[in-house]
Structure formats: C-alpha cells, structure tokens
Amino acid sequence: MEYLGRKFIPTSPQGAHNTTLNIIPHDVTFLVQCRVCGVTREVDRKALGAKTNGAGELADIEQRLSCSSCGTKDARLMYGYFAASVSW
Ligand SMILES: [Zn+2]
C-alpha cells in the first residue's frame, strides 16, 4: 500500500493480532487505516501504548482506536516498514 507517496510493506498479520506491543521491534512504523472512510495515518508507538493498560495487546488497542475523520471505531492497525527508494 501507499502512504504519503511511499510504499509501505506491512509485516503484521491480517486479522486478529495475538501480539503485544512490547514484542514488536522498535524500528517498525505503525499505520492505522479506517475501514469506513479509508483514511490512513501513522501513529506513534507511545500513543498506542497509552491506549492500553499494561499488556498492550494489538487486538485490544485496535478496538479502542476511533477515526479522527469520521469518528468510527473500526480501524485496522498495521505495522511494517517503508520500502527504501532506490534511484539509479
Ligand atoms: Zn474514518
């Protein structure tokens, strides 16, 4: 997928995340996409951590995210990397 003109490669599994925030490498980028209006935003790991009280299960965090554009709570939380751009 594209985000702000850059190619984003999600490494997160599709569907339910049985993963907790603390085991995810610190160099990944978190993106949240609204399933209703399609808005995609980069989110800060600390902001995600603040959404949870302790364990930081991604499935739990995902359910707490509400879209800042349309207000819906139906977000897809992804994490991964931006592909390096190669010029030659
Ligand atoms: Zn939305």
PDB file of the backbone (N, CA, C, O) and the ligand in Angstrom, with CONECT records:
HET     ZN  A 101       1
ATOM      1  N   MET A   1       0.836  -1.202   0.000  1.00  0.00           N
ATOM      2  CA  MET A   1       0.000   0.000   0.000  1.00  0.00           C
ATOM      3  C   MET A   1       0.870   1.251   0.000  1.00  0.00           C
ATOM      4  O   MET A   1       2.053   1.206   0.336  1.00  0.00           O
ATOM      5  N   GLU A   2       0.263   2.357  -0.380  1.00  0.00           N
ATOM      6  CA  GLU A   2       0.994   3.616  -0.408  1.00  0.00           C
ATOM      7  C   GLU A   2       0.573   4.482   0.769  1.00  0.00           C
ATOM      8  O   GLU A   2      -0.603   4.532   1.127  1.00  0.00           O
ATOM      9  N   TYR A   3       1.535   5.156   1.360  1.00  0.00           N
ATOM     10  CA  TYR A   3       1.212   6.128   2.403  1.00  0.00           C
ATOM     11  C   TYR A   3       2.080   7.349   2.172  1.00  0.00           C
ATOM     12  O   TYR A   3       3.308   7.271   2.222  1.00  0.00           O
ATOM     13  N   LEU A   4       1.429   8.483   1.917  1.00  0.00           N
ATOM     14  CA  LEU A   4       2.122   9.735   1.622  1.00  0.00           C
ATOM     15  C   LEU A   4       3.190   9.556   0.544  1.00  0.00           C
ATOM     16  O   LEU A   4       4.299  10.083   0.639  1.00  0.00           O
ATOM     17  N   GLY A   5       2.814   8.795  -0.483  1.00  0.00           N
ATOM     18  CA  GLY A   5       3.701   8.616  -1.615  1.00  0.00           C
ATOM     19  C   GLY A   5       4.810   7.616  -1.412  1.00  0.00           C
ATOM     20  O   GLY A   5       5.653   7.428  -2.290  1.00  0.00           O
ATOM     21  N   ARG A   6       4.818   6.972  -0.257  1.00  0.00           N
ATOM     22  CA  ARG A   6       5.841   5.963  -0.010  1.00  0.00           C
ATOM     23  C   ARG A   6       5.191   4.585   0.036  1.00  0.00           C
ATOM     24  O   ARG A   6       4.034   4.436   0.432  1.00  0.00           O
ATOM     25  N   LYS A   7       5.942   3.609  -0.367  1.00  0.00           N
ATOM     26  CA  LYS A   7       5.427   2.241  -0.364  1.00  0.00           C
ATOM     27  C   LYS A   7       5.596   1.646   1.023  1.00  0.00           C
ATOM     28  O   LYS A   7       6.702   1.570   1.559  1.00  0.00           O
ATOM     29  N   PHE A   8       4.481   1.228   1.586  1.00  0.00           N
ATOM     30  CA  PHE A   8       4.503   0.647   2.922  1.00  0.00           C
ATOM     31  C   PHE A   8       4.324  -0.860   2.824  1.00  0.00           C
ATOM     32  O   PHE A   8       3.407  -1.342   2.159  1.00  0.00           O
ATOM     33  N   ILE A   9       5.189  -1.588   3.476  1.00  0.00           N
ATOM     34  CA  ILE A   9       5.136  -3.047   3.446  1.00  0.00           C
ATOM     35  C   ILE A   9       4.757  -3.542   4.834  1.00  0.00           C
ATOM     36  O   ILE A   9       5.598  -3.583   5.733  1.00  0.00           O
ATOM     37  N   PRO A  10       3.485  -3.920   5.013  1.00  0.00           N
ATOM     38  CA  PRO A  10       3.084  -4.400   6.332  1.00  0.00           C
ATOM     39  C   PRO A  10       3.697  -5.760   6.638  1.00  0.00           C
ATOM     40  O   PRO A  10       3.718  -6.649   5.787  1.00  0.00           O
ATOM     41  N   THR A  11       4.187  -5.912   7.839  1.00  0.00           N
ATOM     42  CA  THR A  11       4.666  -7.215   8.279  1.00  0.00           C
ATOM     43  C   THR A  11       3.708  -7.798   9.310  1.00  0.00           C
ATOM     44  O   THR A  11       3.901  -8.915   9.792  1.00  0.00           O
ATOM     45  N   SER A  12       2.682  -7.037   9.640  1.00  0.00           N
ATOM     46  CA  SER A  12       1.701  -7.507  10.619  1.00  0.00           C
ATOM     47  C   SER A  12       0.794  -8.542   9.969  1.00  0.00           C
ATOM     48  O   SER A  12       0.507  -8.458   8.775  1.00  0.00           O
ATOM     49  N   PRO A  13       0.343  -9.519  10.752  1.00  0.00           N
ATOM     50  CA  PRO A  13      -0.584 -10.500  10.201  1.00  0.00           C
ATOM     51  C   PRO A  13      -1.947  -9.871   9.935  1.00  0.00           C
ATOM     52  O   PRO A  13      -2.324  -8.895  10.584  1.00  0.00           O
ATOM     53  N   GLN A  14      -2.670 -10.424   8.995  1.00  0.00           N
ATOM     54  CA  GLN A  14      -4.036  -9.979   8.746  1.00  0.00           C
ATOM     55  C   GLN A  14      -4.929 -10.478   9.875  1.00  0.00           C
ATOM     56  O   GLN A  14      -4.657 -11.518  10.476  1.00  0.00           O
ATOM     57  N   GLY A  15      -5.957  -9.760  10.150  1.00  0.00           N
ATOM     58  CA  GLY A  15      -6.931 -10.236  11.129  1.00  0.00           C
ATOM     59  C   GLY A  15      -6.492 -10.010  12.560  1.00  0.00           C
ATOM     60  O   GLY A  15      -5.780  -9.050  12.856  1.00  0.00           O
ATOM     61  N   ALA A  16      -6.912 -10.886  13.438  1.00  0.00           N
ATOM     62  CA  ALA A  16      -6.677 -10.699  14.868  1.00  0.00           C
ATOM     63  C   ALA A  16      -5.183 -10.689  15.179  1.00  0.00           C
ATOM     64  O   ALA A  16      -4.419 -11.504  14.661  1.00  0.00           O
ATOM     65  N   HIS A  17      -4.798  -9.781  16.006  1.00  0.00           N
ATOM     66  CA  HIS A  17      -3.414  -9.712  16.433  1.00  0.00           C
ATOM     67  C   HIS A  17      -3.298 -10.355  17.805  1.00  0.00           C
ATOM     68  O   HIS A  17      -3.851  -9.851  18.782  1.00  0.00           O
ATOM     69  N   ASN A  18      -2.596 -11.444  17.876  1.00  0.00           N
ATOM     70  CA  ASN A  18      -2.352 -12.053  19.184  1.00  0.00           C
ATOM     71  C   ASN A  18      -1.023 -11.579  19.731  1.00  0.00           C
ATOM     72  O   ASN A  18      -0.378 -12.248  20.538  1.00  0.00           O
ATOM     73  N   THR A  19      -0.640 -10.424  19.274  1.00  0.00           N
ATOM     74  CA  THR A  19       0.683  -9.907  19.562  1.00  0.00           C
ATOM     75  C   THR A  19       0.568  -8.753  20.547  1.00  0.00           C
ATOM     76  O   THR A  19      -0.435  -8.040  20.567  1.00  0.00           O
ATOM     77  N   THR A  20       1.585  -8.578  21.349  1.00  0.00           N
ATOM     78  CA  THR A  20       1.588  -7.433  22.245  1.00  0.00           C
ATOM     79  C   THR A  20       2.641  -6.421  21.794  1.00  0.00           C
ATOM     80  O   THR A  20       3.641  -6.752  21.159  1.00  0.00           O
ATOM     81  N   LEU A  21       2.362  -5.191  22.154  1.00  0.00           N
ATOM     82  CA  LEU A  21       3.195  -4.064  21.727  1.00  0.00           C
ATOM     83  C   LEU A  21       4.666  -4.258  22.091  1.00  0.00           C
ATOM     84  O   LEU A  21       5.556  -3.887  21.327  1.00  0.00           O
ATOM     85  N   ASN A  22       4.911  -4.839  23.256  1.00  0.00           N
ATOM     86  CA  ASN A  22       6.286  -4.902  23.741  1.00  0.00           C
ATOM     87  C   ASN A  22       7.179  -5.878  22.995  1.00  0.00           C
ATOM     88  O   ASN A  22       8.400  -5.826  23.142  1.00  0.00           O
ATOM     89  N   ILE A  23       6.588  -6.784  22.183  1.00  0.00           N
ATOM     90  CA  ILE A  23       7.458  -7.710  21.447  1.00  0.00           C
ATOM     91  C   ILE A  23       7.683  -7.269  19.998  1.00  0.00           C
ATOM     92  O   ILE A  23       8.375  -7.949  19.241  1.00  0.00           O
ATOM     93  N   ILE A  24       7.103  -6.142  19.620  1.00  0.00           N
ATOM     94  CA  ILE A  24       7.269  -5.653  18.255  1.00  0.00           C
ATOM     95  C   ILE A  24       8.548  -4.820  18.171  1.00  0.00           C
ATOM     96  O   ILE A  24       8.786  -3.965  19.025  1.00  0.00           O
ATOM     97  N   PRO A  25       9.367  -5.061  17.156  1.00  0.00           N
ATOM     98  CA  PRO A  25      10.631  -4.315  17.046  1.00  0.00           C
ATOM     99  C   PRO A  25      10.404  -2.801  17.056  1.00  0.00           C
ATOM    100  O   PRO A  25       9.398  -2.304  16.549  1.00  0.00           O
ATOM    101  N   HIS A  26      11.349  -2.092  17.636  1.00  0.00           N
ATOM    102  CA  HIS A  26      11.165  -0.662  17.807  1.00  0.00           C
ATOM    103  C   HIS A  26      11.326   0.151  16.532  1.00  0.00           C
ATOM    104  O   HIS A  26      10.997   1.337  16.507  1.00  0.00           O
ATOM    105  N   ASP A  27      11.826  -0.472  15.479  1.00  0.00           N
ATOM    106  CA  ASP A  27      12.014   0.306  14.252  1.00  0.00           C
ATOM    107  C   ASP A  27      10.845   0.172  13.287  1.00  0.00           C
ATOM    108  O   ASP A  27      10.918   0.684  12.170  1.00  0.00           O
ATOM    109  N   VAL A  28       9.777  -0.495  13.680  1.00  0.00           N
ATOM    110  CA  VAL A  28       8.646  -0.590  12.760  1.00  0.00           C
ATOM    111  C   VAL A  28       7.803   0.684  12.827  1.00  0.00           C
ATOM    112  O   VAL A  28       7.834   1.429  13.807  1.00  0.00           O
ATOM    113  N   THR A  29       7.063   0.900  11.763  1.00  0.00           N
ATOM    114  CA  THR A  29       6.125   2.017  11.691  1.00  0.00           C
ATOM    115  C   THR A  29       4.717   1.459  11.870  1.00  0.00           C
ATOM    116  O   THR A  29       4.371   0.422  11.304  1.00  0.00           O
ATOM    117  N   PHE A  30       3.916   2.157  12.659  1.00  0.00           N
ATOM    118  CA  PHE A  30       2.527   1.759  12.845  1.00  0.00           C
ATOM    119  C   PHE A  30       1.627   2.641  12.000  1.00  0.00           C
ATOM    120  O   PHE A  30       1.724   3.867  12.039  1.00  0.00           O
ATOM    121  N   LEU A  31       0.753   2.008  11.238  1.00  0.00           N
ATOM    122  CA  LEU A  31      -0.251   2.739  10.482  1.00  0.00           C
ATOM    123  C   LEU A  31      -1.627   2.257  10.915  1.00  0.00           C
ATOM    124  O   LEU A  31      -1.840   1.075  11.183  1.00  0.00           O
ATOM    125  N   VAL A  32      -2.552   3.203  10.975  1.00  0.00           N
ATOM    126  CA  VAL A  32      -3.935   2.856  11.259  1.00  0.00           C
ATOM    127  C   VAL A  32      -4.779   3.292  10.074  1.00  0.00           C
ATOM    128  O   VAL A  32      -4.699   4.433   9.619  1.00  0.00           O
ATOM    129  N   GLN A  33      -5.583   2.369   9.586  1.00  0.00           N
ATOM    130  CA  GLN A  33      -6.462   2.672   8.463  1.00  0.00           C
ATOM    131  C   GLN A  33      -7.900   2.497   8.918  1.00  0.00           C
ATOM    132  O   GLN A  33      -8.259   1.491   9.531  1.00  0.00           O
ATOM    133  N   CYS A  34      -8.718   3.497   8.605  1.00  0.00           N
ATOM    134  CA  CYS A  34     -10.137   3.414   8.930  1.00  0.00           C
ATOM    135  C   CYS A  34     -10.815   2.539   7.884  1.00  0.00           C
ATOM    136  O   CYS A  34     -10.690   2.780   6.684  1.00  0.00           O
ATOM    137  N   ARG A  35     -11.540   1.513   8.353  1.00  0.00           N
ATOM    138  CA  ARG A  35     -12.202   0.611   7.414  1.00  0.00           C
ATOM    139  C   ARG A  35     -13.430   1.249   6.792  1.00  0.00           C
ATOM    140  O   ARG A  35     -13.968   0.726   5.816  1.00  0.00           O
ATOM    141  N   VAL A  36     -13.880   2.369   7.339  1.00  0.00           N
ATOM    142  CA  VAL A  36     -15.089   3.009   6.826  1.00  0.00           C
ATOM    143  C   VAL A  36     -14.750   4.089   5.793  1.00  0.00           C
ATOM    144  O   VAL A  36     -15.241   4.040   4.665  1.00  0.00           O
ATOM    145  N   CYS A  37     -13.926   5.048   6.165  1.00  0.00           N
ATOM    146  CA  CYS A  37     -13.644   6.143   5.228  1.00  0.00           C
ATOM    147  C   CYS A  37     -12.285   5.991   4.562  1.00  0.00           C
ATOM    148  O   CYS A  37     -11.966   6.745   3.643  1.00  0.00           O
ATOM    149  N   GLY A  38     -11.487   5.045   5.000  1.00  0.00           N
ATOM    150  CA  GLY A  38     -10.243   4.758   4.309  1.00  0.00           C
ATOM    151  C   GLY A  38      -9.065   5.631   4.686  1.00  0.00           C
ATOM    152  O   GLY A  38      -7.961   5.443   4.175  1.00  0.00           O
ATOM    153  N   VAL A  39      -9.288   6.582   5.571  1.00  0.00           N
ATOM    154  CA  VAL A  39      -8.198   7.452   5.994  1.00  0.00           C
ATOM    155  C   VAL A  39      -7.100   6.629   6.659  1.00  0.00           C
ATOM    156  O   VAL A  39      -7.382   5.735   7.458  1.00  0.00           O
ATOM    157  N   THR A  40      -5.857   6.933   6.328  1.00  0.00           N
ATOM    158  CA  THR A  40      -4.726   6.207   6.899  1.00  0.00           C
ATOM    159  C   THR A  40      -3.799   7.200   7.579  1.00  0.00           C
ATOM    160  O   THR A  40      -3.481   8.251   7.024  1.00  0.00           O
ATOM    161  N   ARG A  41      -3.375   6.860   8.771  1.00  0.00           N
ATOM    162  CA  ARG A  41      -2.466   7.738   9.496  1.00  0.00           C
ATOM    163  C   ARG A  41      -1.366   6.927  10.155  1.00  0.00           C
ATOM    164  O   ARG A  41      -1.550   5.777  10.555  1.00  0.00           O
ATOM    165  N   GLU A  42      -0.217   7.574  10.251  1.00  0.00           N
ATOM    166  CA  GLU A  42       0.868   6.967  11.009  1.00  0.00           C
ATOM    167  C   GLU A  42       0.630   7.265  12.483  1.00  0.00           C
ATOM    168  O   GLU A  42       0.279   8.389  12.843  1.00  0.00           O
ATOM    169  N   VAL A  43       0.817   6.288  13.314  1.00  0.00           N
ATOM    170  CA  VAL A  43       0.645   6.527  14.738  1.00  0.00           C
ATOM    171  C   VAL A  43       1.910   6.173  15.490  1.00  0.00           C
ATOM    172  O   VAL A  43       2.682   5.298  15.100  1.00  0.00           O
ATOM    173  N   ASP A  44       2.081   6.867  16.547  1.00  0.00           N
ATOM    174  CA  ASP A  44       3.249   6.761  17.377  1.00  0.00           C
ATOM    175  C   ASP A  44       3.090   5.584  18.341  1.00  0.00           C
ATOM    176  O   ASP A  44       2.012   5.374  18.897  1.00  0.00           O
ATOM    177  N   ARG A  45       4.134   4.842  18.530  1.00  0.00           N
ATOM    178  CA  ARG A  45       4.098   3.691  19.453  1.00  0.00           C
ATOM    179  C   ARG A  45       3.665   4.109  20.857  1.00  0.00           C
ATOM    180  O   ARG A  45       2.916   3.397  21.526  1.00  0.00           O
ATOM    181  N   LYS A  46       4.144   5.265  21.287  1.00  0.00           N
ATOM    182  CA  LYS A  46       3.786   5.730  22.635  1.00  0.00           C
ATOM    183  C   LYS A  46       2.294   6.017  22.738  1.00  0.00           C
ATOM    184  O   LYS A  46       1.665   5.747  23.761  1.00  0.00           O
ATOM    185  N   ALA A  47       1.734   6.575  21.652  1.00  0.00           N
ATOM    186  CA  ALA A  47       0.301   6.867  21.648  1.00  0.00           C
ATOM    187  C   ALA A  47      -0.493   5.570  21.730  1.00  0.00           C
ATOM    188  O   ALA A  47      -1.525   5.510  22.399  1.00  0.00           O
ATOM    189  N   LEU A  48      -0.015   4.537  21.053  1.00  0.00           N
ATOM    190  CA  LEU A  48      -0.689   3.243  21.120  1.00  0.00           C
ATOM    191  C   LEU A  48      -0.574   2.645  22.515  1.00  0.00           C
ATOM    192  O   LEU A  48      -1.528   2.075  23.043  1.00  0.00           O
ATOM    193  N   GLY A  49       0.605   2.786  23.098  1.00  0.00           N
ATOM    194  CA  GLY A  49       0.828   2.263  24.441  1.00  0.00           C
ATOM    195  C   GLY A  49      -0.079   2.926  25.455  1.00  0.00           C
ATOM    196  O   GLY A  49      -0.521   2.297  26.417  1.00  0.00           O
ATOM    197  N   ALA A  50      -0.356   4.218  25.229  1.00  0.00           N
ATOM    198  CA  ALA A  50      -1.217   4.965  26.142  1.00  0.00           C
ATOM    199  C   ALA A  50      -2.667   4.518  26.064  1.00  0.00           C
ATOM    200  O   ALA A  50      -3.467   4.807  26.953  1.00  0.00           O
ATOM    201  N   LYS A  51      -2.999   3.798  24.975  1.00  0.00           N
ATOM    202  CA  LYS A  51      -4.372   3.323  24.781  1.00  0.00           C
ATOM    203  C   LYS A  51      -4.668   2.088  25.607  1.00  0.00           C
ATOM    204  O   LYS A  51      -5.818   1.660  25.707  1.00  0.00           O
ATOM    205  N   THR A  52      -3.659   1.530  26.183  1.00  0.00           N
ATOM    206  CA  THR A  52      -3.838   0.251  26.832  1.00  0.00           C
ATOM    207  C   THR A  52      -3.350   0.328  28.267  1.00  0.00           C
ATOM    208  O   THR A  52      -2.587   1.223  28.629  1.00  0.00           O
ATOM    209  N   ASN A  53      -3.791  -0.608  29.068  1.00  0.00           N
ATOM    210  CA  ASN A  53      -3.330  -0.589  30.448  1.00  0.00           C
ATOM    211  C   ASN A  53      -2.518  -1.837  30.743  1.00  0.00           C
ATOM    212  O   ASN A  53      -2.991  -2.768  31.395  1.00  0.00           O
ATOM    213  N   GLY A  54      -1.310  -1.839  30.261  1.00  0.00           N
ATOM    214  CA  GLY A  54      -0.422  -2.931  30.615  1.00  0.00           C
ATOM    215  C   GLY A  54      -0.013  -3.811  29.462  1.00  0.00           C
ATOM    216  O   GLY A  54       0.994  -3.547  28.805  1.00  0.00           O
ATOM    217  N   ALA A  55      -0.789  -4.871  29.201  1.00  0.00           N
ATOM    218  CA  ALA A  55      -0.360  -5.906  28.275  1.00  0.00           C
ATOM    219  C   ALA A  55      -0.086  -5.373  26.875  1.00  0.00           C
ATOM    220  O   ALA A  55       0.871  -5.795  26.225  1.00  0.00           O
ATOM    221  N   GLY A  56      -0.911  -4.457  26.412  1.00  0.00           N
ATOM    222  CA  GLY A  56      -0.696  -3.886  25.099  1.00  0.00           C
ATOM    223  C   GLY A  56      -0.986  -4.847  23.971  1.00  0.00           C
ATOM    224  O   GLY A  56      -0.250  -4.897  22.986  1.00  0.00           O
ATOM    225  N   GLU A  57      -2.054  -5.612  24.108  1.00  0.00           N
ATOM    226  CA  GLU A  57      -2.432  -6.493  23.004  1.00  0.00           C
ATOM    227  C   GLU A  57      -2.937  -5.668  21.832  1.00  0.00           C
ATOM    228  O   GLU A  57      -3.781  -4.786  21.993  1.00  0.00           O
ATOM    229  N   LEU A  58      -2.411  -5.966  20.656  1.00  0.00           N
ATOM    230  CA  LEU A  58      -2.781  -5.152  19.498  1.00  0.00           C
ATOM    231  C   LEU A  58      -4.266  -5.256  19.165  1.00  0.00           C
ATOM    232  O   LEU A  58      -4.879  -4.273  18.747  1.00  0.00           O
ATOM    233  N   ALA A  59      -4.846  -6.439  19.349  1.00  0.00           N
ATOM    234  CA  ALA A  59      -6.268  -6.587  19.065  1.00  0.00           C
ATOM    235  C   ALA A  59      -7.091  -5.676  19.974  1.00  0.00           C
ATOM    236  O   ALA A  59      -8.109  -5.121  19.561  1.00  0.00           O
ATOM    237  N   ASP A  60      -6.635  -5.532  21.211  1.00  0.00           N
ATOM    238  CA  ASP A  60      -7.306  -4.679  22.183  1.00  0.00           C
ATOM    239  C   ASP A  60      -7.154  -3.205  21.797  1.00  0.00           C
ATOM    240  O   ASP A  60      -8.114  -2.435  21.834  1.00  0.00           O
ATOM    241  N   ILE A  61      -5.928  -2.835  21.428  1.00  0.00           N
ATOM    242  CA  ILE A  61      -5.664  -1.456  21.028  1.00  0.00           C
ATOM    243  C   ILE A  61      -6.490  -1.103  19.787  1.00  0.00           C
ATOM    244  O   ILE A  61      -7.077  -0.024  19.698  1.00  0.00           O
ATOM    245  N   GLU A  62      -6.519  -2.024  18.848  1.00  0.00           N
ATOM    246  CA  GLU A  62      -7.253  -1.795  17.596  1.00  0.00           C
ATOM    247  C   GLU A  62      -8.718  -1.444  17.869  1.00  0.00           C
ATOM    248  O   GLU A  62      -9.297  -0.574  17.217  1.00  0.00           O
ATOM    249  N   GLN A  63      -9.300  -2.140  18.846  1.00  0.00           N
ATOM    250  CA  GLN A  63     -10.708  -1.889  19.170  1.00  0.00           C
ATOM    251  C   GLN A  63     -10.937  -0.529  19.817  1.00  0.00           C
ATOM    252  O   GLN A  63     -12.057  -0.018  19.822  1.00  0.00           O
ATOM    253  N   ARG A  64      -9.882   0.049  20.358  1.00  0.00           N
ATOM    254  CA  ARG A  64     -10.027   1.331  21.047  1.00  0.00           C
ATOM    255  C   ARG A  64      -9.795   2.519  20.141  1.00  0.00           C
ATOM    256  O   ARG A  64     -10.071   3.655  20.524  1.00  0.00           O
ATOM    257  N   LEU A  65      -9.296   2.274  18.956  1.00  0.00           N
ATOM    258  CA  LEU A  65      -8.957   3.374  18.058  1.00  0.00           C
ATOM    259  C   LEU A  65     -10.217   3.908  17.391  1.00  0.00           C
ATOM    260  O   LEU A  65     -11.009   3.146  16.837  1.00  0.00           O
ATOM    261  N   SER A  66     -10.391   5.203  17.447  1.00  0.00           N
ATOM    262  CA  SER A  66     -11.504   5.777  16.700  1.00  0.00           C
ATOM    263  C   SER A  66     -10.959   6.751  15.679  1.00  0.00           C
ATOM    264  O   SER A  66      -9.984   7.458  15.937  1.00  0.00           O
ATOM    265  N   CYS A  67     -11.585   6.786  14.531  1.00  0.00           N
ATOM    266  CA  CYS A  67     -11.115   7.583  13.398  1.00  0.00           C
ATOM    267  C   CYS A  67     -11.297   9.062  13.683  1.00  0.00           C
ATOM    268  O   CYS A  67     -12.366   9.493  14.116  1.00  0.00           O
ATOM    269  N   SER A  68     -10.249   9.836  13.439  1.00  0.00           N
ATOM    270  CA  SER A  68     -10.353  11.267  13.704  1.00  0.00           C
ATOM    271  C   SER A  68     -11.074  11.995  12.574  1.00  0.00           C
ATOM    272  O   SER A  68     -11.399  13.174  12.713  1.00  0.00           O
ATOM    273  N   SER A  69     -11.329  11.316  11.466  1.00  0.00           N
ATOM    274  CA  SER A  69     -12.079  11.949  10.373  1.00  0.00           C
ATOM    275  C   SER A  69     -13.575  11.694  10.490  1.00  0.00           C
ATOM    276  O   SER A  69     -14.374  12.627  10.424  1.00  0.00           O
ATOM    277  N   CYS A  70     -13.959  10.414  10.666  1.00  0.00           N
ATOM    278  CA  CYS A  70     -15.385  10.095  10.660  1.00  0.00           C
ATOM    279  C   CYS A  70     -15.894   9.629  12.012  1.00  0.00           C
ATOM    280  O   CYS A  70     -17.102   9.477  12.195  1.00  0.00           O
ATOM    281  N   GLY A  71     -14.983   9.396  12.978  1.00  0.00           N
ATOM    282  CA  GLY A  71     -15.410   9.055  14.327  1.00  0.00           C
ATOM    283  C   GLY A  71     -15.752   7.592  14.542  1.00  0.00           C
ATOM    284  O   GLY A  71     -16.104   7.194  15.653  1.00  0.00           O
ATOM    285  N   THR A  72     -15.654   6.790  13.496  1.00  0.00           N
ATOM    286  CA  THR A  72     -15.996   5.378  13.615  1.00  0.00           C
ATOM    287  C   THR A  72     -14.897   4.614  14.359  1.00  0.00           C
ATOM    288  O   THR A  72     -13.710   4.908  14.223  1.00  0.00           O
ATOM    289  N   LYS A  73     -15.322   3.638  15.137  1.00  0.00           N
ATOM    290  CA  LYS A  73     -14.354   2.746  15.772  1.00  0.00           C
ATOM    291  C   LYS A  73     -14.292   1.462  14.971  1.00  0.00           C
ATOM    292  O   LYS A  73     -14.848   0.441  15.376  1.00  0.00           O
ATOM    293  N   ASP A  74     -13.622   1.514  13.845  1.00  0.00           N
ATOM    294  CA  ASP A  74     -13.473   0.325  13.006  1.00  0.00           C
ATOM    295  C   ASP A  74     -12.156   0.471  12.265  1.00  0.00           C
ATOM    296  O   ASP A  74     -12.118   0.700  11.056  1.00  0.00           O
ATOM    297  N   ALA A  75     -11.087   0.334  13.018  1.00  0.00           N
ATOM    298  CA  ALA A  75      -9.772   0.614  12.468  1.00  0.00           C
ATOM    299  C   ALA A  75      -9.006  -0.668  12.207  1.00  0.00           C
ATOM    300  O   ALA A  75      -9.234  -1.699  12.840  1.00  0.00           O
ATOM    301  N   ARG A  76      -8.112  -0.573  11.276  1.00  0.00           N
ATOM    302  CA  ARG A  76      -7.178  -1.660  11.031  1.00  0.00           C
ATOM    303  C   ARG A  76      -5.799  -1.164  11.433  1.00  0.00           C
ATOM    304  O   ARG A  76      -5.291  -0.186  10.886  1.00  0.00           O
ATOM    305  N   LEU A  77      -5.212  -1.843  12.382  1.00  0.00           N
ATOM    306  CA  LEU A  77      -3.885  -1.470  12.856  1.00  0.00           C
ATOM    307  C   LEU A  77      -2.847  -2.335  12.160  1.00  0.00           C
ATOM    308  O   LEU A  77      -2.911  -3.563  12.200  1.00  0.00           O
ATOM    309  N   MET A  78      -1.905  -1.680  11.532  1.00  0.00           N
ATOM    310  CA  MET A  78      -0.860  -2.410  10.807  1.00  0.00           C
ATOM    311  C   MET A  78       0.496  -1.929  11.289  1.00  0.00           C
ATOM    312  O   MET A  78       0.642  -0.813  11.788  1.00  0.00           O
ATOM    313  N   TYR A  79       1.472  -2.789  11.130  1.00  0.00           N
ATOM    314  CA  TYR A  79       2.831  -2.320  11.341  1.00  0.00           C
ATOM    315  C   TYR A  79       3.719  -2.935  10.286  1.00  0.00           C
ATOM    316  O   TYR A  79       3.431  -4.002   9.745  1.00  0.00           O
ATOM    317  N   GLY A  80       4.788  -2.252  10.008  1.00  0.00           N
ATOM    318  CA  GLY A  80       5.694  -2.732   8.976  1.00  0.00           C
ATOM    319  C   GLY A  80       6.752  -1.691   8.674  1.00  0.00           C
ATOM    320  O   GLY A  80       7.162  -0.916   9.538  1.00  0.00           O
ATOM    321  N   TYR A  81       7.183  -1.696   7.420  1.00  0.00           N
ATOM    322  CA  TYR A  81       8.314  -0.858   7.030  1.00  0.00           C
ATOM    323  C   TYR A  81       8.009  -0.118   5.744  1.00  0.00           C
ATOM    324  O   TYR A  81       7.227  -0.579   4.912  1.00  0.00           O
ATOM    325  N   PHE A  82       8.636   1.033   5.594  1.00  0.00           N
ATOM    326  CA  PHE A  82       8.605   1.709   4.309  1.00  0.00           C
ATOM    327  C   PHE A  82       9.730   1.140   3.436  1.00  0.00           C
ATOM    328  O   PHE A  82      10.865   0.977   3.883  1.00  0.00           O
ATOM    329  N   ALA A  83       9.386   0.849   2.201  1.00  0.00           N
ATOM    330  CA  ALA A  83      10.402   0.369   1.271  1.00  0.00           C
ATOM    331  C   ALA A  83      11.376   1.513   0.988  1.00  0.00           C
ATOM    332  O   ALA A  83      10.965   2.658   0.794  1.00  0.00           O
ATOM    333  N   ALA A  84      12.626   1.200   0.968  1.00  0.00           N
ATOM    334  CA  ALA A  84      13.630   2.205   0.643  1.00  0.00           C
ATOM    335  C   ALA A  84      13.490   2.566  -0.835  1.00  0.00           C
ATOM    336  O   ALA A  84      13.317   1.689  -1.681  1.00  0.00           O
ATOM    337  N   SER A  85      13.564   3.840  -1.133  1.00  0.00           N
ATOM    338  CA  SER A  85      13.505   4.204  -2.541  1.00  0.00           C
ATOM    339  C   SER A  85      14.910   4.122  -3.132  1.00  0.00           C
ATOM    340  O   SER A  85      15.887   4.581  -2.541  1.00  0.00           O
ATOM    341  N   VAL A  86      14.971   3.537  -4.289  1.00  0.00           N
ATOM    342  CA  VAL A  86      16.266   3.320  -4.931  1.00  0.00           C
ATOM    343  C   VAL A  86      16.308   4.137  -6.215  1.00  0.00           C
ATOM    344  O   VAL A  86      15.459   3.960  -7.088  1.00  0.00           O
ATOM    345  N   SER A  87      17.262   5.008  -6.336  1.00  0.00           N
ATOM    346  CA  SER A  87      17.425   5.774  -7.559  1.00  0.00           C
ATOM    347  C   SER A  87      18.691   5.316  -8.265  1.00  0.00           C
ATOM    348  O   SER A  87      19.679   4.969  -7.618  1.00  0.00           O
ATOM    349  N   TRP A  88      18.663   5.315  -9.542  1.00  0.00           N
ATOM    350  CA  TRP A  88      19.857   4.918 -10.283  1.00  0.00           C
ATOM    351  C   TRP A  88      19.881   5.622 -11.625  1.00  0.00           C
ATOM    352  O   TRP A  88      20.809   5.425 -12.409  1.00  0.00           O
TER     353      TRP A  88
HETATM  354 ZN    ZN A 101     -12.966   7.149   9.193  1.00  0.00          ZN2+
END
